[in-house]
Amino acid sequence: MLRATKVRIYPTQEQTEFLIAQFGAVRFAYNKALHLKSHMYRKRRVTLNPKKDIKPLLAVAKTSRKYHWLKQYDSIALQQAVINLHQAFDNFFNPKLKAKFPQFKRKHGKQSSYHCVGVKVLDGAVKLPKMQPVKANIHREITGAVKSITVSLSKTGKFYASILVDDGVEAPA
């Protein structure tokens, strides 16, 4: 069964700057994918699938001169932003849900967050991709296989990590 635990993390000044830049890169990937999808539909009446058509463009963008700066950030988090856009469009076109058309993300929006895999929970710290271990206040025992972590920034400037763990127990029927 999947379980999540939200813990407070205490990044250093250097790690804080990297996390804020990572939030910006994820927001950029989401907004660029939304722009491409909207532009192609308006101009050419072509519907792009964010997962199949836009996600591969991230690898191409990293090799370009204009977007080479994306190399320094977690590629899985950037791809997850495009997957989130795909889910937003699925929700928009689902008649059972009353979701609005996906909006561009603002720098000072409601919440800055990103989802990453390939992470480790250490004793009193969390290891995120492309970073040194970040000090964390882990108040519950983390048992099982760590699936992913979602890092978020609150309005008050505090960082949190939601750790998703598969404990191996079957879910009740």
C-alpha positions in Angstrom: 0.0 0.0 0.0 1.3 3.4 -0.8 1.7 5.8 2.1 2.9 9.4 2.2 4.7 11.3 4.9 5.3 15.0 4.8 8.5 16.2 6.4 10.1 19.6 6.8 13.4 20.0 5.1 16.1 22.5 5.9 18.2 23.3 2.8 21.4 25.4 3.0 21.5 28.7 1.3 23.1 27.1 -1.8 20.5 24.3 -1.8 17.7 26.9 -1.4 18.8 28.8 -4.4 19.0 25.5 -6.4 15.5 24.4 -5.3 14.0 27.8 -6.3 15.7 27.6 -9.6 14.4 24.0 -10.0 10.9 25.2 -9.4 11.5 27.8 -12.1 12.7 25.2 -14.6 9.7 23.0 -13.9 7.4 26.0 -14.3 9.2 26.9 -17.6 8.8 23.4 -18.9 5.0 23.4 -18.1 4.4 26.9 -19.6 6.5 26.1 -22.7 4.6 22.9 -23.3 1.2 24.7 -22.8 2.3 27.4 -25.2 3.4 24.9 -27.9 0.2 22.9 -27.6 -2.0 26.1 -27.7 0.0 27.7 -30.5 -0.1 24.6 -32.7 -3.8 24.2 -32.3 -4.6 27.9 -33.0 -2.3 28.2 -36.0 -2.5 24.8 -37.7 -5.4 23.0 -36.0 -3.0 20.2 -34.9 -3.5 18.6 -31.5 -0.2 17.7 -29.8 -0.1 15.1 -27.1 2.1 16.5 -24.4 3.3 13.0 -23.4 4.2 11.7 -26.8 5.0 14.9 -28.8 6.3 17.5 -26.4 8.1 15.4 -23.8 10.8 14.2 -26.3 11.4 17.9 -27.2 12.9 18.4 -23.7 15.9 16.3 -24.7 16.3 18.3 -27.9 15.9 21.6 -26.0 18.7 20.8 -23.6 21.2 20.5 -26.5 20.1 23.8 -28.0 21.9 27.0 -27.3 18.8 28.8 -26.2 17.7 26.3 -23.5 21.1 24.7 -22.6 20.5 26.0 -19.0 17.9 23.2 -18.5 20.8 20.6 -18.3 21.6 21.6 -14.8 18.1 20.6 -13.5 16.5 17.2 -12.8 15.2 15.9 -16.2 12.6 13.7 -14.5 11.1 16.7 -12.8 10.9 18.5 -16.1 9.2 15.5 -17.8 6.8 15.3 -14.9 5.7 18.9 -15.5 4.8 17.9 -19.1 2.9 14.8 -17.8 1.0 17.1 -15.3 0.0 19.3 -18.3 -1.3 16.2 -20.1 -3.3 15.3 -17.0 -4.7 18.8 -16.9 -5.9 18.5 -20.5 -7.4 15.1 -19.7 -9.3 16.6 -16.8 -10.4 19.6 -19.0 -11.9 17.3 -21.7 -13.5 14.9 -19.2 -17.2 15.9 -19.0 -17.6 14.5 -15.5 -15.0 16.9 -14.1 -15.6 20.6 -14.2 -12.0 21.5 -14.8 -11.0 24.7 -16.4 -8.6 25.1 -19.3 -5.0 24.7 -18.1 -3.4 28.1 -17.1 0.1 29.3 -17.3 1.9 29.0 -14.0 3.1 32.2 -12.3 6.3 32.7 -10.4 4.6 33.7 -7.3 1.6 31.3 -7.6 -0.2 29.4 -5.0 2.5 26.8 -4.6 5.8 25.9 -6.0 6.5 22.2 -6.1 8.1 19.5 -8.2 8.0 15.7 -8.2 11.1 13.6 -8.4 12.1 9.9 -8.4 15.5 8.3 -7.8 15.6 9.6 -4.3 16.8 8.3 -1.0 15.8 8.9 2.6 18.9 8.9 4.8 19.2 9.2 8.6 18.0 12.8 9.2 18.3 13.8 5.5 16.8 13.4 2.1 18.9 12.9 -1.0 17.4 14.6 -4.1 18.7 14.4 -7.7 21.5 16.7 -8.6 21.9 17.9 -4.9 23.8 17.0 -1.8 21.6 15.5 1.0 19.2 18.0 2.5 18.7 18.0 6.3 15.2 16.9 7.2 13.1 16.5 10.3 11.8 13.0 9.7 9.3 12.5 12.6 8.0 9.1 11.4 9.8 5.9 10.6 10.0 5.4 6.8 9.5 1.7 6.2 9.3 0.2 2.7 10.6 1.2 -0.8 10.7 5.0 -1.4 8.8 5.6 -4.7 9.1 9.4 -5.1 9.3 12.7 -3.3 7.4 15.9 -4.0 9.3 19.0 -2.8 7.2 22.1 -2.1 7.7 25.6 -0.9 5.1 27.2 1.3 4.0 30.8 1.2 6.0 31.4 4.4 9.2 30.2 2.7 9.4 26.8 4.4 10.4 23.8 2.3 8.6 20.4 2.7 9.1 17.0 1.2 6.2 14.5 0.8 7.8 11.1 0.7 5.7 8.4 -1.1 6.5 4.9 0.2 5.3 1.4 -0.8 5.2 -0.6 2.4 4.4 -3.9 0.7 1.1 -4.4 2.6 -1.9 -5.2 0.4 -4.6 -2.5 0.4 -7.8 -3.5 2.2 -10.7 -4.4 -0.1 
